Amino acid sequence: MDTKKVLLEELILNHGDEAARIVEQLSMDQMVSLFDNLQVKLSVILLQEMDIYLAYRCLEEMDEEKAANILDQMPLRTSALLIRRMIEEKKERLLKKLETKTATSLEQMLYHLTGTAGAEMDPQVPVIIEDLHAKEVIENVKNSRQQSYEYIYIINQDRKLTGIVKLEDLVIADPKEKIISLVRKDIPRLYSEVEIGKIADHPGWEEYNALPVVDREDIFLGALFYSVVKKSGKDKIRGIPRHAIMASNALGELYRIGLSGLIYSTFSDTGTRSSKTSGEKE
């Protein structure tokens, strides 16, 4: 097993912020070369920690299949932040290469202006038609990847929001009970075009950690989480000053030098895109 690769993986997994600060000092060709040789899961960690401009530029420059795989593995909101800033031609090509569910959700988020509830919502929360029984809903939840959500959003046949059902209420319900009888219909809802800054003090957050997002015809679009509202504008991906790289353990400066050397050493083995290009021209 390649010792350098093992160390590099440990560095990114355990010190992603410090690794990102070092990567930001590389040239664009060097950054892309590094990502070309990284596993997708490690690329996701690094890109989420990097300056947003450098992150999306790396995705624009790297192999499109690799870029699409990375975007598929990222949180939807992060993918939207990055792909929204790309040139239109690249954006369109990448969206076509993404998994259908991811592409559909991203297109829905990208349709809305930056900083609005529609742009920041999660379109992939669990949604159930109102005419199902509790037992059917429980089976749907068990078979989905969305079991970590606290609420299930209930819609009618026209996709208009009926309300929500809390998972805790669903668990104790009679399996034969219609889900509509468990619905909380009075939950506040947010219009998709509302700016995030205007809903930070919404009274609905006092009772719910996520509020449904709808259009003006009450069609359900997704859910906006309070955690997203709180940290909106403060994400690392939105831009980090290039402060000096500070080590977090007792090795101090020697530790930093070691991290830098580990990342830079990858180029001595694989070469950079720029060196390959110049070689081809010769």
C-alpha positions as CSV (number, residue, x, y, z in Angstrom):
1,M,0.0,0.0,0.0
2,D,1.3,3.5,-0.9
3,T,2.3,5.2,2.4
4,K,1.9,8.7,0.9
5,K,-1.7,8.0,-0.1
6,V,-2.5,6.6,3.3
7,L,-1.0,9.6,5.0
8,L,-2.8,12.0,2.6
9,E,-6.1,10.3,3.3
10,E,-5.6,10.5,7.0
11,L,-4.7,14.2,6.7
12,I,-7.8,15.1,4.8
13,L,-10.1,13.0,6.9
14,N,-8.8,14.4,10.2
15,H,-7.5,17.8,9.3
16,G,-9.6,18.8,6.3
17,D,-9.5,22.5,7.0
18,E,-5.7,22.6,7.2
19,A,-5.3,20.5,4.1
20,A,-7.7,22.9,2.2
21,R,-5.6,25.9,3.3
22,I,-2.5,24.2,1.8
23,V,-4.3,23.2,-1.4
24,E,-5.4,26.8,-1.9
25,Q,-1.8,27.8,-2.3
26,L,-1.3,25.6,-5.4
27,S,-1.7,26.6,-9.0
28,M,-5.0,25.7,-10.6
29,D,-3.3,23.0,-12.7
30,Q,-1.8,21.5,-9.5
31,M,-5.1,21.6,-7.7
32,V,-6.9,19.8,-10.5
33,S,-4.1,17.3,-10.8
34,L,-4.4,16.6,-7.1
35,F,-8.2,16.1,-7.3
36,D,-7.7,13.8,-10.4
37,N,-5.7,11.5,-8.1
38,L,-8.0,11.7,-5.0
39,Q,-10.9,9.5,-4.1
40,V,-14.3,11.1,-4.5
41,K,-15.0,11.1,-0.7
42,L,-11.8,13.0,-0.1
43,S,-12.4,15.5,-2.8
44,V,-15.8,16.2,-1.3
45,I,-14.2,17.0,2.1
46,L,-11.5,19.3,0.6
47,L,-13.9,21.2,-1.7
48,Q,-16.3,21.9,1.1
49,E,-13.5,23.5,3.1
50,M,-12.0,25.5,0.3
51,D,-12.6,29.1,-0.8
52,I,-15.8,29.0,-2.9
53,Y,-14.1,30.6,-6.0
54,L,-11.3,28.1,-6.1
55,A,-13.7,25.2,-5.4
56,Y,-16.0,25.8,-8.3
57,R,-13.1,26.6,-10.6
58,C,-11.5,23.3,-9.8
59,L,-14.8,21.6,-10.7
60,E,-15.0,23.5,-13.9
61,E,-11.5,22.4,-14.9
62,M,-11.4,18.8,-13.9
63,D,-12.7,15.8,-15.8
64,E,-16.5,16.1,-16.1
65,E,-17.2,12.5,-15.0
66,K,-15.1,13.1,-11.8
67,A,-16.8,16.5,-11.2
68,A,-20.2,14.9,-11.6
69,N,-19.4,12.1,-9.1
70,I,-18.2,14.7,-6.6
71,L,-21.3,16.8,-6.9
72,D,-23.5,13.7,-6.5
73,Q,-21.8,12.9,-3.2
74,M,-22.0,16.5,-1.8
75,P,-24.9,17.8,0.2
76,L,-27.4,19.3,-2.2
77,R,-27.0,22.8,-0.9
78,T,-23.3,22.7,-1.3
79,S,-23.6,21.4,-4.8
80,A,-26.0,24.2,-5.7
81,L,-23.7,26.9,-4.2
82,L,-20.9,25.6,-6.5
83,I,-22.7,24.8,-9.7
84,R,-24.7,28.1,-9.6
85,R,-21.4,30.0,-10.1
86,M,-20.1,28.0,-13.1
87,I,-20.3,29.2,-16.7
88,E,-23.6,28.2,-18.3
89,E,-22.1,25.7,-20.8
90,K,-20.3,23.8,-18.1
91,K,-23.3,23.9,-15.7
92,E,-25.5,22.4,-18.4
93,R,-23.1,19.6,-19.2
94,L,-22.6,18.6,-15.6
95,L,-26.3,18.6,-14.8
96,K,-26.8,16.0,-17.6
97,K,-24.1,13.8,-16.1
98,L,-25.5,13.8,-12.5
99,E,-27.9,11.2,-11.2
100,T,-31.4,12.0,-12.2
101,K,-32.7,12.7,-8.7
102,T,-29.7,14.9,-7.9
103,A,-30.0,16.8,-11.2
104,T,-33.8,17.4,-10.7
105,S,-33.3,18.7,-7.2
106,L,-30.5,21.0,-8.2
107,E,-32.4,22.4,-11.2
108,Q,-35.3,23.2,-8.8
109,M,-32.9,25.0,-6.4
110,L,-31.1,26.8,-9.1
111,Y,-34.4,28.1,-10.5
112,H,-34.7,30.3,-7.4
113,L,-32.6,33.4,-6.7
114,T,-29.6,33.0,-4.4
115,G,-30.4,33.6,-0.7
116,T,-34.1,32.7,-1.0
117,A,-36.0,29.9,0.7
118,G,-36.3,28.1,-2.6
119,A,-32.5,28.2,-3.3
120,E,-31.7,27.0,0.3
121,M,-34.4,24.4,0.8
122,D,-33.9,20.6,0.7
123,P,-36.1,19.2,-2.1
124,Q,-35.5,15.6,-1.1
125,V,-37.3,15.5,2.2
126,P,-39.8,12.6,2.6
127,V,-43.2,13.3,0.9
128,I,-46.3,11.1,1.2
129,I,-49.7,11.3,-0.5
130,E,-52.5,11.9,2.1
131,D,-54.7,8.9,1.3
132,L,-52.2,6.2,2.6
133,H,-52.6,4.3,5.8
134,A,-50.1,4.6,8.7
135,K,-48.7,1.1,8.0
136,E,-48.0,2.0,4.3
137,V,-46.2,5.2,5.3
138,I,-44.1,3.3,7.9
139,E,-43.0,0.8,5.2
140,N,-42.2,3.7,2.8
141,V,-40.0,5.3,5.5
142,K,-38.2,2.1,6.3
143,N,-37.4,1.5,2.6
144,S,-36.1,5.0,2.0
145,R,-32.8,6.7,2.8
146,Q,-34.7,9.5,4.6
147,Q,-35.2,7.9,8.0
148,S,-33.2,10.6,9.7
149,Y,-35.8,13.3,9.1
150,E,-38.1,14.2,11.9
151,Y,-41.2,15.1,9.8
152,I,-43.0,13.6,6.8
153,Y,-44.6,16.1,4.5
154,I,-48.1,15.2,3.3
155,I,-49.5,16.4,0.0
156,N,-52.7,15.8,-1.9
157,Q,-53.0,14.4,-5.5
158,D,-52.3,17.9,-6.9
159,R,-49.0,18.1,-4.9
160,K,-50.4,20.8,-2.7
161,L,-49.3,20.8,0.9
162,T,-51.7,19.3,3.4
163,G,-49.4,19.5,6.4
164,I,-46.8,17.3,8.2
165,V,-46.7,14.2,10.3
166,K,-44.1,13.8,13.0
167,L,-42.4,10.4,13.0
168,E,-43.0,10.0,16.7
169,D,-46.8,10.3,16.0
170,L,-46.6,7.8,13.2
171,V,-44.8,5.2,15.3
172,I,-47.5,5.0,17.9
173,A,-50.4,5.3,15.4
174,D,-52.8,2.4,14.6
175,P,-51.4,0.8,11.4
176,K,-54.8,0.9,9.8
177,E,-55.3,4.6,10.6
178,K,-55.4,7.0,7.6
179,I,-52.4,9.2,7.6
180,I,-54.6,12.2,7.0
181,S,-55.9,11.9,10.6
182,L,-52.4,12.4,12.0
183,V,-51.6,15.5,9.9
184,R,-50.7,18.8,11.6
185,K,-52.3,21.2,9.1
186,D,-51.5,24.4,10.9
187,I,-47.7,24.3,10.3
188,P,-46.4,27.6,8.9
189,R,-45.2,27.6,5.4
190,L,-42.7,29.7,3.5
191,Y,-43.0,31.0,0.0
192,S,-40.0,30.0,-2.2
193,E,-39.1,33.6,-3.2
194,V,-38.8,34.9,0.4
195,E,-35.3,36.0,1.3
196,I,-33.5,34.0,4.1
197,G,-32.7,37.2,6.0
198,K,-36.3,38.0,6.4
199,I,-37.3,34.7,8.0
200,A,-34.5,34.2,10.6
201,D,-36.9,35.4,13.3
202,H,-40.0,33.6,12.0
203,P,-42.1,32.4,14.9
204,G,-42.4,28.9,13.3
205,W,-38.8,28.1,14.4
206,E,-40.0,28.1,18.0
207,E,-41.8,24.8,17.4
208,Y,-40.3,23.3,14.2
209,N,-36.7,22.8,13.1
210,A,-37.8,22.8,9.5
211,L,-40.6,24.6,7.6
212,P,-42.2,23.6,4.3
213,V,-41.5,25.7,1.2
214,V,-44.3,26.2,-1.3
215,D,-45.0,28.3,-4.4
216,R,-47.9,30.8,-4.6
217,E,-50.3,28.0,-5.5
218,D,-49.3,26.0,-2.4
219,I,-47.5,23.4,-4.4
220,F,-45.0,21.7,-2.0
221,L,-41.3,22.2,-3.1
222,G,-39.2,21.2,-0.2
223,A,-38.3,22.1,3.4
224,L,-36.0,24.8,4.8
225,F,-34.1,23.8,7.9
226,Y,-33.4,26.3,10.7
227,S,-29.8,25.1,10.9
228,V,-29.4,26.3,7.3
229,V,-31.0,29.7,8.1
230,K,-28.7,30.2,11.1
231,K,-25.5,29.5,9.2
232,S,-26.5,31.1,5.9
233,G,-23.7,33.4,4.8
234,K,-21.3,31.8,7.3
235,D,-20.4,28.6,5.4
236,K,-16.8,27.8,4.8
237,I,-17.7,27.2,1.2
238,R,-18.8,30.9,0.9
239,G,-15.3,32.1,1.2
240,I,-12.5,31.9,3.8
241,P,-9.7,34.4,4.1
242,R,-6.3,32.9,3.3
243,H,-5.0,33.1,6.8
244,A,-1.7,31.5,7.8
245,I,-1.9,27.7,8.1
246,M,-2.0,26.9,11.9
247,A,-1.3,23.5,13.2
248,S,-3.6,22.0,15.8
249,N,-1.1,19.9,17.7
250,A,2.1,20.3,19.6
251,L,4.4,19.8,16.6
252,G,3.5,23.3,15.5
253,E,5.6,24.5,12.5
254,L,7.2,21.1,11.8
255,Y,3.7,19.7,11.6
256,R,2.7,22.3,9.0
257,I,5.8,21.7,7.0
258,G,5.0,18.0,7.0
259,L,1.4,18.6,5.8
260,S,2.6,20.8,2.9
261,G,5.3,18.4,2.0
262,L,2.8,15.5,1.8
263,I,0.5,17.3,-0.5
264,Y,3.3,18.8,-2.7
265,S,5.0,15.4,-3.0
266,T,2.0,14.0,-4.9
267,F,3.2,16.0,-7.9
268,S,6.7,14.5,-7.9
269,D,5.0,11.1,-8.5
270,T,2.1,12.1,-10.8
271,G,3.3,15.3,-12.4
272,T,1.0,18.3,-13.0
273,R,-1.3,19.0,-15.8
274,S,0.8,22.1,-16.8
275,S,4.0,20.0,-17.1
276,K,2.2,17.4,-19.2
277,T,0.8,20.1,-21.4
278,S,4.2,21.7,-22.0
279,G,5.7,18.3,-22.7
280,E,3.0,17.6,-25.4
281,K,3.8,20.9,-27.1
282,E,7.4,20.0,-27.3
